[in-house]
Amino acid sequence: MQIHGFNKTTLLDYPGHLASTVFLGNCNFRCPFCHNRGLVLCPEKEPVIPTELVLEHINKRKNILEGICITGGEPTLSSDLYEFISQIKRVGLLVKLDTNGYRPEMLSALMKDHMLDYIAMDIKSSYENYYKVAGLDRLDMNKIDNSIHMIMESGIDYEFRTTLIKELHSMDDINQIGEWIKGCKSYFLQAYRENENVINPIFTSFSKDELLVFQQHLSKYMKHVQIRGID
């Protein structure tokens, strides 16, 4: 397991729970607005935290922590992910997985064996513009679609979320996403925030008022639409 970051305590990454967050390297997408450039483009240059040290900390804090958030990069690319989660579950902690949904077979295996308690899946854009926002020449959209339906039907707690970029998203994209994930349990619109780790720092965020308009439009497709990242 190539762990490149470890946040020992967070109240933000796992909704409603005191958690630790583990950051894994590598990704099968190249979203130009991604703020984890090092983990995506050159994880081999990032520091590696021994898995044993992370598990040792988790064991020591198991009576204080409630869960572990596993993020990246794209965690489902790790061949050791199943075993790592197994060790967390043996400690008795909840597991939240952040994913882009492009490996539905891995999600299926983890869900089948009750390894996940919360899934946060990114919805990059509308069906037709997905590959562009993901920074790729093409995508097998069946994989994304399979993951969406699998998650919605799993009975596991989940959220879908979209980071909105002025240069990449339109109202038409928003409405198409609403139709696509209609009836989902929880959907978050995330305000883009640029920092020094963004892969391609040329983008701008929507204003609070613009995000509120998107939220209003999406409310006809799902009950719980929330906005993250605005004051």
N, C-alpha and C positions, 0 to 999 in steps of 0.2 A: 504494500500500500504506500503510494507516494503522497504523503501529507506535506503540503507546502505552507500551511497556515493553521493556527489553532487559537481561537478566541475562547479563553477559559470560562468566561461568564458573560451571558447576554440575556437581556429581557426583550430584545427586538426580533431576533431571527426565528424564534419559535413562538408563535402567538399564544399568549396566555401561560407560558411556562418559562421557568429559569433554566437556561440551557448553556451548553458549550457548542461552539461551531467549528467544524473541521473543513478545511479547504483543500480540495484535490486539484491536481493539474490536468491538462489536456482538454480539448473540446473538439467536437465535430462540426461546430458552427464557427463563423467568423464575423459575428455581428460587429459592425464598425463602431458602434456606440458602447460596446462592452467596457466596463471599468476595471476588469481584471486582466489587463493586457499580458502581463507576465505569465499568468497561469494558462492562458490560451495559446499564445504565440511561442513562448520559449520556456516551458515549465522545467526543462533540464537545467536552466540557469538559476532557478529559484531554490532557496534553502529547503532542505528536507528535514522534517521533524520525525524522529523515529516513532513508529507506530506503538512500540512498547511504552514509550514515555506518555503518549496520549492516553493509552488504555490504563496506565498506572494512575494518572491524574483522575480519570473517570471513576476508577474503582475507589480512590480515596474520597472522592466527592459524591459518591452515589447516594448518600443520605441527604444531600443538599440539592444536587441537580435533579431536574425532572426529566430532561430530555437532551438529545444530541441532534444538532442540525448538520447535515452533510451537504456541502455545496461545492462549487468549483469556479471555473472549469465545468466539465460535465461529469458528474460522479459515476454515471452508469457505464462509462468507458473503462473503469477500473476492474480488472479481473478478480481483485481481492475484495470487492465491495460486499458480496454476500457474506463472506467469512467475517469481515470487520463488523458488519451489522449484527451478525450472530453473537459476537462477543459482547456487544453493547446490550443486546436483549437479555443475555445471560445475567448481566448486572441488574437488570430490571428497569432500565430506562426506556423512555419513549424515543422514537426515531422519526425525524422529519427529513425528507429528501427533496432537494431542489433539483429540477431537471428540465431539459428542453424537450423531453418526450420522444427523442429520435431513436431510442432503443426500447420499443414496447415489449420485446421479449424479456429483457431484464426486469422491467417493471412488473410484468406478469409473474415471473418467478418469485420476486420479492413479495408481491401481494399474496400470491397463492400460499406462501409459507408464513404469512402474518408477520413479516419483518418490518412493515412500515405502519406508522400511526398517523402520519400527515404527509401529504404530497403537495408541493408547490410547483406547478408547471407553467413555464413561460409560453404565452401565445404571442408570437412575434409580430404577426400582422394578419391581414385577410388571406384567404386561401391562395389567391392569384399572385399576391405580392410577397408571399412568405419567403421565398428563396432570396429575394433582393435584400430584405431586412436581415436575413440570417447571414448575408455576406457570401453567398454561394452562387454558382452558375445554375444549379438545379437541385431539386430535392424530391425525395419520394414522399409525397404528401400523405400516402396511405399510412405511413408510420406515425405521423403526427395525428392523423384522424383516429387511428386505432388507440393511441395513448389517451386521447381526450375521452373517447367513449368508455374505455376501460376504467379510467379514473372515476368518471361520473357514475358508473354502475358498480363500483367496488364496495361501497359502504364505508370506505376509509375517509377520514376527514381530509379535505383538500381545498386548494385555491388555485385559480388561474390568474395570471397577471400579465400586463402588457406595459412595457416602458415606452412612453409616447415621445416621438421626435417630430418636430415641425417639418423637417425635410423628408421624412419617410412615411408619415401617416396622414391620412385625410379622413374627413367625415364619412366618406364612402367605406373606407377600411373599417372604421369603427362600427358602422351598421352591419357590415358583412361579418365581423367577428361576433356581434350580438346574435345574428341569425345562427351562426355556426355553433356557439356554445350556449344556446338558448336553454334556460332552465337550470344552469349550473348553480351550485350551492353558493359560491363566493367568487367575486371577480374584482381585482384591484387594478386601477389605472395608476401607473407609477410615473411621477414627474422625472424627466431626465435631469441629471445633475452632472456637469462635466468636472473632471478632476485630472490630475497629472497621469493617471493610469489608463485613461480612455485610449482605445486602439486608434481611433481616427477622430481627433478632437476638433471637428468642424461643425458640430450640430448645435441646435438651439432647442430650448424647451418651450412647451406651451405655457401660457399664463394660467393663473388660478381660475380666472373666469372662463377661459377656453376649456379647461379640464372639467369644470362644472357643467358646461354645455354637453360635453361628451357623456358625462355621468347621467345627465337627465335623459339623453337619447337612449342610453343603454338600459335604463330602468324599465323599459317596456319588454325587455328580453329576460331579465332576471331580477330577483328581489333585492339582492345584496351586492351593490356596486359601490366600492369605496375608492378614495383617492389617497395615495401615499406620496410623501415628499413635498407637500406644500405647507406653508405656514398657516 
